[in-house]
């Protein structure tokens, strides 16, 4: 059967108005024959110990996310790459990569973290019992004689003398300075290197937590390991304990205080975690009796056979549509309470993969589009300013389509998206409607797209349509406007935006006017939905709908006074980062909602996978074909940045925002969907906080090097991650 692909992307950002790039008209070029992807394959996950189950999370692969205990105390290994989750770093583009800690260094035969200056901080999560400790120890190497000071949670300095060379320093922490949750330990010293840091317990200078020869987790006596995880439904913790006489105590504590205890002993041991389904939990594994315990195949396994990826014929046609500034919460298939009528989204969602937890990688057009086009995070592509040109070295979406044998065309109403700014070099035809003074309604852009494709409708093609109706200026669309706020007679009766005769910065509107502006926006949501229906009918009329792949994505959303602002670029609220993503191509994408956290940088690798085009080794995203077919099963993290000054991550209903080296912010979106109450370091938020902070700091430290096709998602890494880092 001959197949076609249609990709629709929703919500690309601001509409630039410069006139520096002509429309492009080129003859079609012969496409190279499809080749197999060059994506490196991670080591296979260990097989579950029982039939009818499959692995969803490997504790062994995710060993660098583990928190260690030694001698009964909380233990931080300075020389491990896992030290990253105890650090904070600032804007890496602006700072030129400078960090307070130089990680994975060596002093003689000992791995250390080296202080880059005279001050650096370690941020550690403590339980209530650990916070009762009065002793803080550090093993350090000093290049010179001097004093080492520690400030615990901004209290008075604690001092110790450090002679040149190695020393184990001990500080007495006054009662009450440590607390349950996040603690900051500011360390002051000159030319100092940290081998390890320990809160409480007794000295146990044993750093090993993994045996590479046997692929086993190593837990010494009176030691332990902890992971902060999101527990999928019908899940068990399983492991093989090498010494039959040895047992590992398991304590699983959920975000709401529910506790499950058990033990792992011998081969095929398991503890049922099903009662904690869909909750964040801390998994504590403790060795109280054995000299050394080794655990292999330590993993979370879920009931049911492993999902099988469905792969039909590659699509022949692809349509990629971007609806600028479209918020996920305005689509009823994602938010049933949404006001806008979206019958075509609703219908398509029944036969398409609807990714309901999708983040874009920027909160405005420039960064977000650059990330979508190149499958790279901002830290890597660095196209941060509107004047920046997306580097030609990146393999972009149009080049993937050309490599897949398509005639490649595009029409955009977003003024910034043009080849002269780096957004594609393989177009056969392309026009920017702002540049050429053409119509900016969605119908105008769709019509132009059909003009490019109609003469070649029976040949393989790729068409990009950049719609901007949901981007300001918002203009009333009928009949929906009368339904959502009919009878309004004020100054914004027909339009609202930052230009034109009714321009406004959004700060002088009454509550009634704000509500009318939301109705203007919603009328455009429904208008674009109607265009989707027309697109489907057009392709059905051509007889190619069943052979077409449709992808719908947004580059960002818009704030509408939820926090006093209107527009985009000003925050990392869900209203900006959370967008709808829909892929319609039944031969590869089963219908249904996909709860996994995914990212807009995944679009290009997904298209390449569907077309049988080799994946570029520089891409940081991953194909969503396996995800749509149920592979994985563990809740992945969605990640975004605001000009590299701040970063946000979300896993399930837990969200965190990093403000450089400042204090993070945390929200429980299940209880606080509007992000009104920051609960960082408040009672009951400790587990959910670390669920997100651990992978956030891991990806922040390796943001430029990260490739999900090789390392997986930062919340659930592959076996390659630690191995590639030498651990």
C-alpha positions in Angstrom: 0.0 0.0 0.0 1.3 3.5 -0.8 1.3 5.8 2.3 1.4 9.5 2.9 2.4 11.7 5.8 0.7 14.8 7.2 2.3 16.7 10.0 0.5 19.6 11.6 2.5 21.8 14.1 0.5 24.2 16.3 1.6 27.4 17.9 4.8 28.9 16.6 5.6 32.2 18.2 5.9 35.9 17.4 5.5 37.2 13.9 8.5 39.2 12.7 8.1 41.7 10.0 11.5 42.2 8.4 11.7 41.8 4.6 15.1 40.2 4.0 14.3 36.9 2.4 12.7 36.1 -1.0 10.3 33.2 -1.6 12.0 30.2 -2.9 11.2 28.3 -6.0 13.4 25.3 -6.9 13.1 22.3 -9.1 12.6 19.0 -7.3 15.7 17.1 -6.5 16.1 13.4 -6.5 16.1 12.0 -3.0 18.7 9.6 -1.7 17.5 6.1 -1.0 16.2 5.6 2.5 18.8 4.3 5.0 18.6 2.8 8.4 18.8 5.2 11.4 22.3 5.8 12.8 21.0 6.1 16.4 23.2 4.4 18.9 21.4 1.7 20.7 21.6 1.6 24.5 22.4 -1.8 26.2 19.2 -3.8 26.5 17.3 -3.6 29.8 17.5 -6.7 32.0 14.7 -9.2 31.6 12.1 -9.3 34.3 12.3 -12.3 36.6 8.7 -13.3 36.1 6.7 -14.0 32.9 4.0 -11.6 32.0 5.9 -8.6 33.2 8.1 -6.0 31.5 10.7 -3.6 32.8 9.7 0.1 33.1 12.6 1.5 35.1 16.0 0.1 35.8 17.6 1.1 39.2 20.9 -0.2 37.8 20.8 2.1 34.7 19.6 5.0 36.9 22.3 4.5 39.5 23.6 8.0 39.2 20.2 9.2 40.3 20.5 7.2 43.6 21.2 8.9 46.9 23.7 7.0 49.1 23.9 6.2 52.7 27.1 5.0 54.4 27.6 4.2 58.1 24.0 5.2 58.7 24.5 8.7 57.4 23.5 10.6 54.2 26.5 10.3 51.9 27.5 12.4 48.9 30.3 11.1 46.6 32.1 14.1 45.2 33.9 12.3 42.4 30.8 10.7 40.9 28.8 12.3 38.0 25.8 11.8 40.3 27.2 14.8 42.3 25.5 16.9 39.7 22.1 16.5 41.4 23.5 18.3 44.5 24.7 21.4 42.6 23.3 24.5 40.9 24.6 26.3 37.9 23.8 29.6 36.2 23.2 30.5 32.6 25.8 28.4 30.7 25.7 30.5 27.5 26.2 33.8 29.4 28.8 32.4 31.8 30.8 30.6 29.1 30.3 27.3 30.9 31.7 28.4 34.3 30.5 26.4 37.2 31.1 26.5 41.0 32.1 22.8 40.9 34.4 21.1 38.4 33.1 17.6 38.5 34.7 14.2 37.7 38.2 15.4 38.6 41.0 13.2 40.1 43.5 13.8 42.9 46.0 11.0 42.9 43.8 7.9 42.6 40.7 9.5 44.1 37.8 11.0 42.2 36.8 14.4 43.4 34.7 17.5 42.8 37.0 20.6 42.6 35.8 24.0 43.8 36.3 26.5 41.0 36.6 29.4 43.4 36.7 30.0 47.1 33.0 29.1 47.7 30.7 26.4 46.4 27.5 24.9 47.8 26.1 21.4 48.1 22.3 21.0 48.3 21.1 17.8 50.0 17.7 16.4 50.7 17.3 14.9 54.2 14.7 12.9 55.9 13.4 14.0 59.3 15.6 11.4 61.0 18.7 12.5 59.0 18.0 16.1 59.9 18.4 15.3 63.5 22.1 14.6 62.9 24.6 16.9 64.7 27.7 15.8 62.8 28.8 16.8 59.3 32.0 15.2 57.8 33.9 15.9 54.7 36.9 14.2 53.1 38.9 17.0 51.3 42.2 17.6 49.7 43.7 21.0 50.3 46.5 22.4 48.1 47.7 24.5 51.0 47.3 24.8 54.8 44.2 26.8 55.7 40.7 26.9 57.2 37.6 25.3 55.8 34.3 26.7 56.7 30.7 25.5 56.3 27.5 27.5 56.5 24.5 25.3 57.1 21.3 26.8 55.7 22.7 30.3 56.0 23.5 30.0 59.7 26.8 31.0 61.4 30.0 29.6 59.9 31.4 26.2 61.3 35.2 26.1 61.0 37.9 23.5 60.8 41.6 23.6 60.2 42.8 21.8 57.1 46.5 21.0 56.6 47.9 20.6 53.1 46.9 17.2 51.7 44.1 14.8 52.6 42.0 15.2 55.7 38.6 14.1 57.0 37.0 17.2 58.7 34.3 17.0 61.2 31.9 19.8 62.1 29.3 19.9 65.0 26.1 21.2 63.6 23.9 23.0 66.2 20.5 21.6 66.9 17.8 22.8 64.5 20.1 24.0 61.7 19.4 21.0 59.5 15.8 20.3 58.6 13.7 17.8 56.7 13.7 18.5 53.0 16.3 20.6 51.1 19.4 21.9 52.9 22.2 24.0 51.5 25.7 23.5 52.8 27.9 26.4 51.6 31.6 25.4 51.7 34.4 28.0 51.9 38.1 27.2 51.3 41.0 27.8 49.0 42.1 25.3 46.4 39.8 22.7 47.8 38.7 19.3 46.4 35.9 17.2 47.8 36.0 13.4 47.9 32.8 12.9 49.9 30.5 14.6 52.3 28.4 12.9 55.0 25.6 14.0 57.3 25.3 11.9 60.4 26.3 8.3 60.9 29.8 6.9 61.3 32.8 7.2 59.0 32.7 4.5 56.3 35.1 5.5 53.6 33.7 3.0 51.0 32.6 4.8 47.8 31.7 1.8 45.6 28.0 1.6 44.7 28.3 -0.3 41.4 30.2 -3.3 40.2 30.7 -3.0 36.4 31.8 -6.6 36.1 28.6 -8.1 37.4 26.4 -5.1 36.6 25.3 -5.0 40.2 24.4 -2.3 42.7 26.7 -2.5 45.7 25.5 -1.7 49.2 27.9 -2.1 52.1 26.8 -3.0 55.6 24.9 -0.1 57.3 24.6 1.5 53.9 21.8 2.1 51.6 20.6 3.6 48.3 17.5 5.7 47.6 15.7 6.7 44.4 12.9 9.3 43.9 10.5 7.7 41.4 7.1 8.1 39.8 5.4 4.7 40.4 3.5 3.4 37.3 0.4 1.3 37.9 0.7 -2.4 38.6 4.4 -2.1 39.5 6.7 -4.2 41.6 10.3 -3.6 42.7 12.3 -6.6 41.7 16.0 -7.7 42.2 18.3 -10.6 42.4 20.3 -10.6 45.6 23.5 -12.6 45.0 24.0 -13.8 48.6 21.1 -16.0 49.6 21.8 -15.4 53.2 21.6 -11.6 52.7 18.4 -9.5 52.7 17.8 -5.9 51.7 15.1 -3.9 53.6 12.8 -2.0 51.3 10.8 1.1 52.4 8.7 2.9 49.8 7.2 6.2 51.0 4.7 8.0 48.8 4.2 11.7 48.3 1.1 11.5 50.6 2.8 9.6 53.4 1.8 6.0 52.5 4.5 3.5 53.4 5.1 0.1 52.1 7.8 -2.1 53.6 9.3 -5.4 52.5 12.6 -7.2 51.8 14.6 -8.5 48.9 16.3 -11.8 49.5 17.8 -14.3 47.0 17.0 -14.5 43.2 13.6 -13.2 41.9 12.8 -11.2 45.0 10.0 -8.6 44.7 8.1 -6.0 46.7 4.6 -5.0 45.4 4.3 -1.2 44.9 0.9 -1.2 43.2 -0.8 0.7 46.1 1.5 3.7 45.3 0.5 3.9 41.6 0.7 7.3 40.0 2.4 8.8 43.0 5.9 10.1 43.6 7.7 7.9 46.0 11.1 7.5 47.7 12.5 4.0 47.5 14.9 3.2 50.3 17.1 0.0 50.0 19.1 -0.7 53.1 21.6 -3.4 54.1 21.7 -3.9 57.8 23.3 -7.4 58.1 25.5 -8.4 55.2 29.1 -7.3 54.8 28.4 -6.4 51.2 25.2 -6.8 49.3 25.1 -7.0 45.5 21.8 -6.6 43.6 21.4 -7.4 39.9 18.3 -6.8 37.7 17.1 -4.2 40.2 14.2 -2.7 38.5 10.5 -1.6 38.5 8.5 -4.1 36.5 4.9 -3.8 35.3 2.3 -6.4 34.7 1.7 -7.3 31.1 3.8 -8.3 28.2 6.2 -5.8 26.7 4.5 -3.5 24.1 5.2 -4.3 20.5 5.9 -1.3 18.2 3.5 -1.2 15.2 5.3 -0.2 12.0 3.4 0.1 8.8 4.6 1.5 5.5 6.4 4.9 5.5 4.0 7.7 4.8 4.1 9.2 1.3 2.8 12.6 2.2 3.6 14.8 5.3 1.8 17.9 6.4 3.4 19.9 9.2 1.1 22.6 10.6 2.1 25.1 13.3 -0.7 27.0 15.1 1.1 29.8 16.8 0.4 30.4 20.5 -2.1 27.6 20.9 -2.4 26.6 24.6 -3.0 22.9 25.5 -5.7 23.8 28.0 -7.9 25.3 25.2 -8.3 21.9 23.5 -11.2 19.9 24.9 -9.5 16.6 24.1 -6.9 17.6 26.7 -9.0 19.8 28.9 -12.7 18.8 28.8 -13.6 22.1 30.6 -12.2 24.2 27.8 -14.6 26.7 26.3 -13.6 26.7 22.6 -15.4 24.3 20.4 -12.8 21.9 18.9 -14.8 19.1 17.2 -12.1 18.3 14.7 -9.4 18.0 17.4 -11.9 15.8 19.3 -12.5 13.6 16.3 -8.9 13.3 15.3 -7.9 12.4 18.9 -9.9 9.2 18.6 -7.7 7.8 15.8 -4.5 9.7 16.6 -1.8 9.6 19.2 -2.6 12.6 21.4 0.4 13.5 23.6 -1.2 15.3 26.5 2.0 16.2 28.4 4.1 18.0 25.8 6.5 20.8 26.5 8.1 23.2 23.9 11.7 24.1 24.5 11.3 27.8 24.5 8.5 30.1 25.6 8.4 32.3 22.4 8.9 31.8 18.7 12.6 32.1 18.1 13.9 29.6 20.6 11.0 27.2 20.2 11.0 27.1 16.4 14.8 26.7 16.4 14.5 23.7 18.7 11.7 22.2 16.7 13.5 22.6 13.4 16.9 21.3 14.6 15.9 18.8 17.4 18.2 20.6 19.8 17.8 22.3 23.1 18.7 26.0 23.3 21.9 25.2 25.2 23.1 23.5 22.0 21.7 25.5 19.0 22.1 28.8 20.8 19.7 30.7 18.5 18.5 32.8 21.4 18.1 36.3 19.9 15.7 37.3 17.1 18.8 38.4 15.2 20.4 35.0 15.5 20.6 32.7 12.5 19.9 29.0 13.1 23.2 27.4 12.2 23.3 25.7 8.8 25.1 22.7 10.3 21.9 21.4 11.9 19.8 18.9 9.9 16.4 20.5 9.9 12.9 19.2 9.2 12.8 20.2 5.6 16.1 18.3 5.0 14.6 15.2 6.6 11.6 15.4 4.2 13.9 15.8 1.2 15.9 12.8 2.3 12.7 10.9 2.5 12.0 11.6 -1.2 9.5 14.4 -0.8 8.8 17.6 -2.7 9.2 20.1 0.1 7.1 23.2 0.4 6.1 25.7 3.1 3.9 28.7 3.8 4.3 30.6 7.0 2.5 33.6 8.7 5.3 33.8 11.3 7.6 36.5 10.1 10.7 34.9 11.7 10.4 31.5 10.0 12.2 31.9 6.7 15.2 30.2 5.1 17.4 33.3 5.3 17.2 32.9 9.1 18.3 29.3 9.0 14.8 27.7 9.0 15.5 25.3 6.1 17.7 25.0 3.1 16.0 22.2 1.2 12.7 23.9 0.3 11.5 23.5 -3.2 9.0 26.3 -2.6 8.6 28.5 0.4 6.9 31.8 1.1 6.6 34.0 4.2 3.3 35.8 4.1 4.4 38.7 6.3 7.5 39.3 4.1 5.5 39.2 0.9 2.5 41.1 2.2 0.1 38.2 1.7 -3.0 37.4 3.7 -2.4 36.3 7.3 -5.6 34.4 8.1 -5.2 30.7 8.4 -7.3 30.2 5.3 -4.8 32.3 3.3 -1.9 30.3 4.4 -3.6 26.9 3.8 -4.7 28.1 0.3 -1.1 29.0 -0.5 0.0 25.6 0.7 -2.5 23.9 -1.6 -1.2 26.0 -4.5 2.3 24.6 -4.0 1.1 21.0 -3.6 -1.9 20.6 -5.9 0.1 20.3 -9.2 2.1 17.5 -7.5 -0.7 16.0 -5.3 0.0 12.5 -6.6 3.7 12.7 -5.9 5.4 12.4 -2.5 5.3 15.8 -0.7 6.0 17.5 2.6 4.0 20.7 3.4 4.6 23.0 6.3 1.8 25.5 7.2 2.6 28.1 9.9 -0.8 29.4 11.1 -0.9 32.5 13.3 -4.5 33.1 14.2 -4.0 32.3 17.8 -1.1 34.7 17.9 -1.7 38.3 18.7 -3.2 40.4 17.2 -6.3 38.3 18.0 -9.2 39.2 15.6 -12.7 38.1 16.1 -13.8 35.0 14.2 -17.4 34.2 13.6 -19.7 32.5 14.4 -17.6 31.6 17.5 -17.2 35.2 18.8 -20.9 35.6 19.2 -21.1 32.3 21.1 -18.2 33.1 23.5 -18.9 36.8 24.2 -21.7 38.2 22.1 -23.0 41.7 22.6 -19.7 43.3 23.7 -19.4 46.9 22.6 -16.1 48.0 24.1 -12.8 49.2 22.6 -11.7 45.6 21.7 -14.9 44.6 20.0 -13.1 43.2 16.9 -9.4 42.8 17.8 -6.8 43.0 20.5 -3.1 43.0 20.2 0.2 44.8 20.6 -0.1 46.6 17.3 -2.8 48.4 15.2 -5.3 51.0 16.4 -6.3 49.0 19.4 -2.8 48.1 20.7 -2.3 47.6 24.5 0.3 46.3 26.8 -2.4 44.4 28.6 -2.1 46.2 32.0 -4.9 48.7 31.7 -7.8 46.4 31.0 -10.8 45.9 33.2 -11.9 42.4 34.2 -14.7 42.5 31.6 -12.2 43.5 28.9 -9.8 40.7 29.9 -12.6 38.2 29.6 -13.5 39.6 26.1 -9.9 39.2 25.0 -9.9 35.6 26.1 -13.1 35.1 24.0 -11.3 36.7 21.0 -8.5 34.2 21.5 -10.9 31.3 21.9 -12.7 32.2 18.7 -9.4 31.7 16.9 -8.9 28.4 18.5 -12.2 27.2 17.0 -11.4 28.9 13.7 -8.1 26.9 13.4 -9.9 23.8 14.5 -12.3 24.3 11.6 -9.3 24.6 9.2 -8.1 21.2 10.4 -11.5 19.7 9.4 -11.2 21.4 6.0 -7.7 20.0 5.6 -8.9 16.5 6.4 -11.7 16.8 3.9 -9.4 18.0 1.2 -7.1 15.0 1.6 -10.0 12.7 1.7 -11.2 14.2 -1.5 -7.8 13.5 -3.1 -8.0 9.9 -1.9 -4.9 10.1 0.2 -6.1 10.7 3.8 -5.6 7.1 4.8 -2.0 7.3 3.5 -1.2 10.6 5.2 0.6 11.3 8.5 -0.7 14.3 10.4 1.3 15.9 13.2 -0.1 18.8 15.1 2.2 20.8 17.6 2.3 24.3 19.1 5.5 26.3 19.6 4.2 27.9 22.8 1.0 29.2 24.4 0.1 32.6 25.8 -0.5 34.0 29.2 -3.8 35.7 29.7 -3.5 37.5 33.1 -3.0 34.3 35.2 -0.1 36.1 36.7 -0.6 39.7 35.7 0.8 39.3 32.2 -0.6 38.7 28.7 1.4 37.3 25.8 4.5 35.1 25.8 8.2 35.1 26.6 7.7 36.3 30.2 7.6 33.1 32.3 7.6 29.4 32.3 4.0 28.9 33.3 2.1 25.9 31.9 0.1 28.4 29.8 3.3 28.9 27.8 5.1 25.6 27.9 2.3 23.0 27.7 1.1 22.6 24.2 -1.0 20.1 22.2 0.8 17.5 20.1 -1.2 15.2 17.9 0.1 12.7 15.3 -2.3 11.0 13.0 -1.0 8.0 11.0 -2.7 4.8 12.1 -0.1 2.5 10.5 2.4 3.6 13.1 0.5 5.6 15.8 -2.4 3.8 17.6 -5.2 6.1 18.6 -5.4 7.2 22.2 -4.0 9.6 24.8 -0.3 9.3 25.6 0.5 10.4 29.1 4.3 10.3 28.8 6.2 13.5 29.0 7.5 14.4 25.5 9.1 17.4 23.9 8.9 19.4 20.7 12.5 18.4 19.8 11.1 14.9 19.3 9.2 15.9 16.1 12.1 15.8 13.7 13.4 12.3 14.9 9.9 11.0 14.8 9.4 12.1 11.2 12.8 10.6 10.2 11.8 7.3 11.9 8.5 7.2 10.1 10.1 8.0 6.7 13.1 5.6 7.2 15.6 8.4 7.1 18.8 8.1 9.0 18.8 10.0 12.3 21.3 12.7 12.5 23.8 12.1 15.4 23.5 15.7 16.5 19.8 15.5 17.3 18.9 15.6 21.0 15.3 14.4 20.6 14.0 10.9 20.1 11.4 9.2 17.9 7.9 9.0 19.4 6.9 6.0 17.4 7.8 3.6 20.2 6.3 5.9 22.9 3.0 6.0 21.0 3.0 2.3 21.0 3.4 2.0 24.8 7.2 1.3 25.0 8.7 2.7 28.2 5.9 3.0 30.5 7.8 5.2 33.0 6.7 8.9 33.3 9.3 10.9 31.4 10.3 14.5 32.2 9.4 17.4 29.9 12.0 20.1 29.9 12.1 23.7 28.7 14.1 26.9 29.2 13.5 30.7 29.2 16.5 32.1 27.4 18.7 29.8 29.5 18.1 32.1 32.5 15.7 29.7 34.0 14.6 26.1 33.3 11.4 24.1 34.0 10.8 20.4 34.2 7.6 18.4 34.8 7.0 14.7 35.6 3.3 13.9 36.0 1.7 16.5 38.2 5.0 17.6 39.8 6.7 20.7 38.3 9.9 22.5 39.2 11.5 25.7 38.0 15.2 26.5 38.3 16.4 30.1 38.6 20.1 29.7 37.9 21.8 29.2 41.3 18.9 30.7 43.1 16.2 28.9 45.1 14.0 26.5 42.9 10.3 26.7 42.8 8.0 23.7 43.0 4.3 23.1 42.3 1.9 20.2 42.7 -0.2 20.7 39.6 -2.8 18.2 40.7 -3.6 20.4 43.7 -2.5 23.7 42.2 -3.0 23.7 38.4 -2.6 27.5 38.1 0.8 27.5 39.9 -0.3 29.8 42.6 1.5 28.3 45.6 5.3 27.5 45.5 5.8 24.6 47.9 9.5 24.2 47.7 10.8 23.1 51.1 7.4 22.9 52.6 6.0 19.9 54.5 4.8 17.1 52.3 6.6 18.3 49.1 10.0 16.7 49.8 9.5 13.6 47.7 7.8 15.3 44.7 10.5 18.0 44.8 13.4 15.6 44.4 11.5 13.5 41.8 11.9 16.5 39.5 15.0 18.2 40.8 17.3 15.1 40.4 16.7 14.8 36.6 16.5 18.5 36.1 20.0 19.0 37.5 21.4 16.0 35.6 20.2 17.3 32.3 21.3 20.9 33.1 24.8 19.6 33.6 24.9 17.7 30.3 22.4 19.8 28.4 24.7 20.3 25.4 25.8 16.6 25.2 22.4 15.1 25.9 20.9 12.8 23.2 17.7 11.1 24.2 18.2 8.4 21.5 21.3 7.3 23.3 20.9 8.3 27.0 17.1 8.2 27.3 15.1 10.7 29.2 16.8 12.3 32.2 14.1 10.9 34.5 14.8 7.4 33.2 18.2 7.0 31.5 19.5 4.1 29.5 22.5 2.0 30.4 24.6 4.1 28.2 24.4 7.3 30.3 26.5 6.2 33.3 28.7 4.0 31.1 29.5 6.9 28.8 30.5 8.9 31.8 32.8 6.2 33.0 30.7 4.8 35.8 
